Amino acid sequence: MNVPELNRLLKNVSVPGTRQMANRVAGKPESIDLTLGQPDFPVPQAVRNRVMQAVDNEPMKYSHNRGTLELRKAITDFYKDKYSAEYEPSNEVIVTNGGSEALDTIFRTIINPGDEVIMPAPIYTGYEPIVTMLGGTAVLVDTTETGFIPTVQKLEAAMTQRTKAVLLNYPNNPTGAVYPEGTVASLVELFKRHDIFVVVDEMYAENTLDGEHHSFTSYPEIKDRLLAVNGLSKSHAMTGWRIGWLLASAEMIEKLTLVHLYNTLCASMPSQIAALEALTGAADVPAEMNAAYKERRDYIYRRLVDMGLETVLPEGAFYIFPSIKEYNESSFDFAVELLEEAGVAVVPGAAFSEYGEGHIRISFATGMENLEEAADRMEKFLNGKKR
Ligand SMILES: Cc1ncc(COP(=O)(O)O)c(C=O)c1O
């Protein structure tokens, strides 16, 4: 018996490069793993306590499709406090199964086959496949010449009649770039001139290491076309709990809710309870993690610069993205050699699109001891390598 034909668009999608490298390192227990895309901290104690008590005493049935009203209110309060953003808990937020489901819901709501989505690159591995599987096209815009921050000119030059949305992510995975307030303000002016959706992935907003995160949600003038994604995977070390959300205008939320509800009915109820506790009883946790990330960031940045690698200082997230162009080989070959010869696992920049080629992504979501040992090994490896 032959298996019937699958969705043809699936042919254009493959396993992300981040996962491929993580799989390789799994067979090498003596190596130091710097491929990690998740915090190395425990889930906050208050969150664990609250969930254990809830599992014992509360029914854990379906919630409203958009999530419990209490959690939605905690989310909109958070945006009001942090970014002076006005969103209604009743009809301008959906609680999702992680930021991933929020992104999937957004693109399934807005994309028709043939539509283009502009994405500044290097880019997180999770975006392009969603758009591709909907018959849309990701249009990548190079940010490598401008400190990994897109310019108004380049974004505008990439716009066509088919452009449906721009997708922005900062603090950025894989580069750690954050957008200064002036950049956000000038991008808002750009978006006011074009009838397109603005999708912003703020998953690392709470992990802004220098200064403050400047959010597009602070600009009511684009609220009707803004779709903002966030969650607790990174901010509260809750990757496995699968809890996130999206914010949008009431008109958009009505449509987004249809896609979300036929996919999943509602986000996981124990995780919604955990999320409410994270936003109310454990709101200080990200700042504690950031103090550690900052120390590690400063350390690894200095070491990489001392090794002679051209490196942009990441101001957010927990990644650093040095250039390895001088070594004249692909980032994949470089990463494999670094793992095989020096026992240090990193992600090849090419995993984050063609504009990531010539770089490697190092995650500093690991302890100082690991980072020190990895930097020593890497320095030795580079000393023995021809530039
Ligand atoms: C930029 C970015 N967006 C979204 C996600 C997915 O987040 P979640 O775990 O909440 O689905 C990740 C995870 O690595 C990410 O790096």
The ligand as a MOL file (V3000), in Angstrom:
LIG
                    3D

  0  0  0     0  0            999 V3000
M  V30 BEGIN CTAB
M  V30 COUNTS 16 16 0 0 0
M  V30 BEGIN ATOM
M  V30 1 C 12.3690 34.5970 18.9230 0
M  V30 2 C 11.5600 33.4760 19.4320 0
M  V30 3 N 10.2350 33.5000 19.2830 0
M  V30 4 C 9.4490 32.4900 19.7100 0
M  V30 5 C 10.0000 31.3840 20.3290 0
M  V30 6 C 9.0810 30.2760 20.7830 0
M  V30 7 O 8.6140 30.5560 22.0480 0
M  V30 8 P 7.7080 29.5220 22.8540 0
M  V30 9 O 8.6160 28.5820 23.5930 0
M  V30 10 O 6.9360 30.3760 23.8190 0
M  V30 11 O 6.8360 28.8260 21.8920 0
M  V30 12 C 11.3790 31.3140 20.5180 0
M  V30 13 C 11.9960 30.1140 21.1360 0
M  V30 14 O 13.1750 29.8940 21.0920 0
M  V30 15 C 12.1840 32.3790 20.0640 0
M  V30 16 O 13.5100 32.3570 20.2170 0
M  V30 END ATOM
M  V30 BEGIN BOND
M  V30 1 1 1 2
M  V30 2 1 2 3
M  V30 3 2 2 15
M  V30 4 2 3 4
M  V30 5 1 4 5
M  V30 6 1 5 6
M  V30 7 2 5 12
M  V30 8 1 6 7
M  V30 9 1 7 8
M  V30 10 2 8 9
M  V30 11 1 8 10
M  V30 12 1 8 11
M  V30 13 1 12 13
M  V30 14 1 12 15
M  V30 15 2 13 14
M  V30 16 1 15 16
M  V30 END BOND
M  V30 END CTAB
M  END
